[in-house]
Amino acid sequence: MGNVVWAEPRNISSISDCYFYHTMDIPNHGTVHGDWDLRGREASYLGNINLQGKRVLEVGTASGHLCFTMERMGAEVVAYDLSNEQDWDIVPYDGYDYGKHTAELREHIRRLNDGFWIAHRAYGSHAKMTYGTVYEMPDDIGQFDICIFGSILLHLRDPFLALQRALAHVKETAVVTDLVPSLTYSLLAGGRLIEFVPTARKCSPAENTIWRHTWWMLSPELVSEFLQILGFVHTKTSFHRQLHRGKELQLYTVVGHRKGAPAADLGAHGEESDSALSWEDYRSVLKEVTLQSIRFSHIVKHLLKRGIRAVPKRLLTRS
C-alpha cells in the first residue's frame, strides 16, 4: 500500500482563510470557533486512557485539537487525514452534480489542512502528519501503542475496513468515539446493529447539518465486536456529552485492548468486559432524550415484526 510520505509543515499566514472543525484557543490568535467544542472534555472523549509516553496514531485529525491535546498529555502523535488530493467517501446519489461538489470539498479540505498547520506552528507541536485515505494506509507508517478514531466511522463507506487497515499498526489500544444511535436501534433492537443513513427519497446529503456525508449510525455493541474481531478483546464503553454548534450531543467511546496490553491500561483488574451494554449504561442516555426525539413509528414497526416472528408458522398458514 505504498510508502509513507511525511507532509511538510505549511507556513500559513492568514487564519481567516482557514476552516476549523474544532473550537480551539490558539496562541497568538485567540479563540477560533468550529463545529465541535471538546475543550475541557477531551479525557472523556478519549475514553480516559493513559497517554503518557505513548505513541499514538490519530485517524482523521481535522483541525488537530485532539492531536495537540494528546501531546500535552504526554503522547507522541502521528496525525493521518485526507488532503485535497484525495476524495471524500461521498454517497453516490444518481443524478447528483459530483463535479461541483467534489471541487467544493477539495477546497474545504485545503482550508481544514491549513487550519491544522497554523495551530501546529502556534502550539509548537512536534506531531507528524501524513495524508491519504484510511483504506490505503502506508505499510511503513510504523507501529503505535494507541490508535484514535474520533467520530469518523460514520462518514466512511467501509468502517470495518478502515479499522482493519489502521489497527494492523497498533500494539495495545484502540479508541473509537462516535454518536449514540437512535434509541429504537440501541434499546429495542439492541445488539450489534448498523443503520444506513442516506435515503433515495432525498437524493442528496443533508446540507449544513451533522448528517452531511454520513453513511452509518453504528451501535457501540457493534463497534465493540469489530474491535474484538480485530484482536482487541478487552473492551469497555463509556458515554459522554460534547458540544456541537452549541448543542450538547450524546456520544460513546469504546476502548479496546489487545491481549497482553499493560495492566495499567486495562483498568483495575484487566478483565475482559461484556460487549453488551447494561441498562445502567443506557440510563445516562435516556436522561438526555425527550419524547419528541423518539420515532414511535420505528418502535411500532419493530414490535410488530418481533411479534410476528414469535408466532408459530403453522398458525399463520391456513389448513
BELZI-V310178 format. One record per residue. OMEGA is omega in degrees with one decimal (none if undefined). NEAR is the number of other ideal C-beta (glycine too) atoms within 10 Angstrom. D_FIRST is the distance of its C-alpha to the first C-alpha in Angstrom with 2 decimals. Layout:
{{OMEGA | NEAR | D_FIRST} {OMEGA | NEAR | D_FIRST}}
//
This chain:
{{173.6 | 13 | 0.00} {179.1 | 11 | 3.77} {-178.2 | 8 | 7.01} {174.4 | 16 | 9.22} {-178.7 | 10 | 12.08} {-178.7 | 11 | 15.11} {174.3 | 15 | 17.37} {178.2 | 8 | 20.83} {179.2 | 14 | 23.59} {176.7 | 14 | 25.60} {-176.2 | 8 | 29.37} {-176.1 | 19 | 30.53} {-174.4 | 9 | 34.30} {178.7 | 8 | 35.17} {-177.7 | 17 | 34.46} {-179.6 | 5 | 36.08} {-178.6 | 12 | 33.15} {172.6 | 20 | 30.70} {-178.8 | 19 | 29.90} {177.2 | 25 | 29.96} {179.7 | 18 | 28.63} {167.7 | 25 | 30.47} {-173.5 | 18 | 34.05} {173.0 | 24 | 34.07} {-171.9 | 12 | 36.76} {179.4 | 20 | 35.39} {178.6 | 10 | 37.48} {178.8 | 8 | 39.56} {-178.7 | 13 | 38.54} {-177.7 | 9 | 40.00} {172.0 | 11 | 38.81} {-172.8 | 18 | 36.31} {178.8 | 11 | 36.18} {-178.5 | 19 | 33.20} {-177.1 | 15 | 32.74} {174.6 | 22 | 32.35} {-177.0 | 18 | 34.65} {-173.1 | 22 | 33.42} {179.5 | 15 | 35.76} {-178.8 | 8 | 37.60} {-176.4 | 14 | 35.68} {-176.7 | 16 | 32.31} {179.1 | 14 | 33.01} {177.0 | 17 | 33.61} {-178.0 | 22 | 30.55} {176.4 | 25 | 28.48} {178.5 | 22 | 30.40} {-180.0 | 15 | 32.58} {176.8 | 21 | 30.15} {-177.0 | 15 | 30.77} {-175.9 | 22 | 28.51} {177.2 | 8 | 30.51} {-177.1 | 9 | 28.54} {172.5 | 20 | 25.30} {-169.0 | 17 | 21.80} {170.9 | 26 | 20.52} {177.3 | 25 | 17.34} {-178.8 | 27 | 18.71} {-179.0 | 23 | 16.68} {-173.7 | 21 | 18.54} {-179.2 | 28 | 20.89} {-178.3 | 26 | 22.74} {174.3 | 28 | 25.78} {-177.1 | 30 | 24.97} {179.0 | 26 | 28.17} {177.9 | 25 | 26.73} {-177.0 | 27 | 24.59} {175.8 | 24 | 27.78} {-180.0 | 21 | 29.84} {174.6 | 25 | 27.67} {178.5 | 19 | 28.03} {177.7 | 11 | 31.76} {173.4 | 18 | 31.58} {-177.9 | 11 | 30.31} {167.5 | 25 | 26.51} {-168.3 | 16 | 23.88} {166.8 | 27 | 21.47} {-179.5 | 23 | 17.98} {-179.7 | 26 | 17.81} {-176.6 | 24 | 14.87} {172.5 | 25 | 15.84} {166.0 | 20 | 15.81} {179.0 | 15 | 17.33} {174.5 | 16 | 19.41} {177.6 | 10 | 16.66} {-179.9 | 15 | 14.94} {173.2 | 13 | 16.93} {173.2 | 15 | 18.53} {-177.3 | 19 | 18.70} {175.7 | 16 | 22.14} {-172.1 | 16 | 24.40} {177.2 | 9 | 25.07} {178.5 | 16 | 28.87} {175.7 | 6 | 30.67} {-178.6 | 7 | 32.51} {-178.2 | 14 | 30.98} {-175.7 | 9 | 30.69} {176.4 | 13 | 26.95} {179.2 | 8 | 27.23} {-176.4 | 9 | 29.46} {179.7 | 16 | 27.72} {178.5 | 13 | 24.25} {177.9 | 11 | 25.95} {179.6 | 10 | 27.71} {179.5 | 17 | 24.62} {177.2 | 16 | 22.86} {177.5 | 12 | 26.06} {-179.3 | 13 | 26.26} {177.4 | 21 | 22.81} {179.9 | 16 | 23.78} {177.0 | 14 | 26.96} {176.6 | 22 | 25.23} {178.9 | 25 | 22.92} {177.3 | 20 | 26.13} {176.5 | 25 | 27.89} {-173.8 | 30 | 25.38} {178.1 | 19 | 25.89} {176.3 | 25 | 29.65} {178.1 | 26 | 29.80} {-179.9 | 23 | 27.49} {-176.8 | 16 | 29.99} {179.8 | 17 | 33.04} {-174.2 | 18 | 32.12} {-175.7 | 9 | 31.22} {174.3 | 20 | 27.86} {-178.4 | 9 | 25.63} {173.7 | 21 | 22.57} {178.9 | 16 | 19.32} {168.7 | 24 | 17.37} {-175.0 | 17 | 13.87} {176.5 | 17 | 13.21} {175.0 | 19 | 10.70} {-176.8 | 17 | 10.77} {179.4 | 24 | 10.88} {-176.9 | 15 | 9.07} {-179.0 | 11 | 5.66} {-176.9 | 22 | 6.50} {-179.7 | 15 | 5.34} {-173.6 | 12 | 5.90} {177.2 | 9 | 9.04} {175.6 | 21 | 10.47} {178.5 | 12 | 13.10} {-175.0 | 11 | 15.39} {174.1 | 24 | 17.87} {-172.2 | 21 | 21.24} {171.9 | 27 | 21.08} {-178.4 | 25 | 18.90} {169.7 | 31 | 20.73} {-176.1 | 25 | 20.32} {175.4 | 24 | 23.32} {176.1 | 21 | 24.45} {-178.0 | 20 | 21.27} {-179.4 | 27 | 20.75} {-178.3 | 20 | 23.66} {-174.6 | 18 | 21.94} {177.8 | 23 | 18.83} {-177.5 | 13 | 18.93} {-176.7 | 15 | 17.16} {-179.6 | 24 | 18.10} {178.7 | 17 | 17.48} {177.5 | 12 | 13.82} {177.0 | 23 | 13.49} {-178.4 | 26 | 15.39} {-178.6 | 16 | 13.55} {-176.0 | 17 | 10.11} {-173.3 | 24 | 12.07} {171.7 | 25 | 14.71} {-179.1 | 14 | 12.70} {-172.5 | 18 | 13.11} {-175.6 | 23 | 16.80} {-169.2 | 14 | 19.74} {-163.4 | 21 | 22.71} {172.9 | 28 | 23.02} {179.6 | 27 | 21.57} {179.9 | 23 | 23.59} {176.9 | 30 | 23.56} {-180.0 | 25 | 26.21} {179.5 | 23 | 27.21} {173.5 | 19 | 30.37} {179.3 | 22 | 32.94} {-178.2 | 24 | 33.23} {-176.8 | 18 | 36.62} {-178.7 | 18 | 39.27} {178.9 | 18 | 39.81} {-175.2 | 21 | 36.35} {-172.3 | 21 | 36.39} {-176.0 | 17 | 40.02} {179.6 | 15 | 41.44} {176.4 | 18 | 38.60} {169.9 | 13 | 36.97} {-168.3 | 13 | 34.06} {-171.5 | 16 | 30.43} {178.7 | 14 | 30.48} {178.8 | 18 | 28.51} {177.1 | 17 | 30.23} {-170.4 | 10 | 28.88} {-176.8 | 16 | 30.12} {177.6 | 18 | 30.05} {178.8 | 11 | 33.20} {-178.3 | 7 | 34.00} {-179.2 | 5 | 37.42} {177.5 | 10 | 36.20} {175.6 | 12 | 33.67} {174.3 | 14 | 32.09} {174.4 | 18 | 30.56} {-174.8 | 14 | 33.30} {172.3 | 7 | 33.63} {175.0 | 8 | 34.22} {178.9 | 9 | 33.92} {-176.5 | 16 | 31.60} {-179.3 | 15 | 30.68} {179.8 | 11 | 29.13} {176.7 | 18 | 25.70} {179.0 | 18 | 26.14} {-167.0 | 20 | 24.91} {160.7 | 19 | 26.10} {-174.9 | 21 | 28.51} {176.4 | 24 | 27.44} {177.9 | 24 | 30.08} {176.8 | 26 | 29.67} {179.3 | 21 | 30.39} {178.2 | 22 | 27.37} {176.9 | 28 | 25.06} {178.8 | 25 | 26.75} {175.6 | 18 | 26.10} {-176.6 | 24 | 22.37} {-179.7 | 25 | 22.25} {176.0 | 15 | 24.46} {-177.2 | 12 | 22.43} {172.1 | 18 | 19.39} {179.8 | 14 | 21.75} {-163.3 | 26 | 23.39} {178.8 | 16 | 26.77} {-175.7 | 20 | 29.14} {177.5 | 23 | 29.16} {-178.3 | 19 | 31.57} {175.6 | 23 | 32.07} {178.5 | 17 | 34.09} {178.9 | 18 | 35.35} {178.7 | 20 | 36.03} {178.0 | 16 | 37.01} {-177.9 | 20 | 35.38} {174.2 | 16 | 36.71} {-178.5 | 17 | 35.23} {175.5 | 14 | 37.31} {-179.8 | 7 | 40.27} {179.1 | 9 | 40.14} {176.2 | 11 | 39.27} {-179.8 | 16 | 36.70} {176.8 | 17 | 36.06} {171.9 | 21 | 32.61} {174.2 | 25 | 31.42} {174.9 | 25 | 29.12} {176.3 | 27 | 27.75} {178.4 | 26 | 27.02} {178.6 | 30 | 25.48} {173.9 | 26 | 25.69} {171.0 | 18 | 24.35} {178.9 | 10 | 27.04} {175.8 | 10 | 28.27} {179.9 | 19 | 27.49} {-176.5 | 13 | 30.23} {-178.8 | 11 | 33.44} {-179.4 | 10 | 33.94} {-176.7 | 18 | 30.87} {-176.7 | 19 | 32.09} {-171.9 | 14 | 35.42} {-173.7 | 7 | 38.89} {-179.4 | 7 | 38.45} {-177.3 | 15 | 34.75} {176.2 | 10 | 35.50} {-178.4 | 14 | 33.20} {177.7 | 18 | 34.15} {-179.3 | 12 | 34.86} {177.9 | 21 | 32.25} {-178.3 | 14 | 35.20} {-179.1 | 21 | 36.70} {176.0 | 9 | 40.45} {179.4 | 8 | 43.01} {178.4 | 7 | 43.51} {-175.3 | 14 | 39.86} {-177.6 | 18 | 40.48} {179.0 | 10 | 43.85} {177.3 | 14 | 42.34} {-178.0 | 18 | 40.49} {-178.6 | 11 | 43.72} {-175.6 | 8 | 45.61} {-172.6 | 13 | 43.44} {175.5 | 15 | 43.78} {179.2 | 6 | 46.76} {-178.8 | 6 | 48.23} {-175.6 | 6 | 47.33} {-179.0 | 9 | 43.59} {179.2 | 15 | 43.82} {-175.6 | 14 | 43.49} {177.6 | 9 | 46.49} {177.4 | 9 | 45.74} {-179.7 | 16 | 42.55} {-178.5 | 14 | 44.65} {179.7 | 11 | 47.30} {-179.4 | 13 | 44.88} {-178.2 | 15 | 43.12} {178.3 | 11 | 46.48} {179.1 | 10 | 47.75} {179.7 | 11 | 44.77} {-179.9 | 11 | 45.06} {179.6 | 9 | 48.81} {179.3 | 9 | 48.49} {-176.5 | 8 | 46.10} {-179.0 | 7 | 48.64} {178.5 | 9 | 51.48} {-176.1 | 7 | 52.09} {-177.8 | 7 | 51.31} {178.8 | 7 | 54.88} {179.0 | 6 | 56.27} {-177.5 | 8 | 54.20} {178.7 | 7 | 55.41} {179.0 | 3 | 58.95} {none | 3 | 61.11}}
//
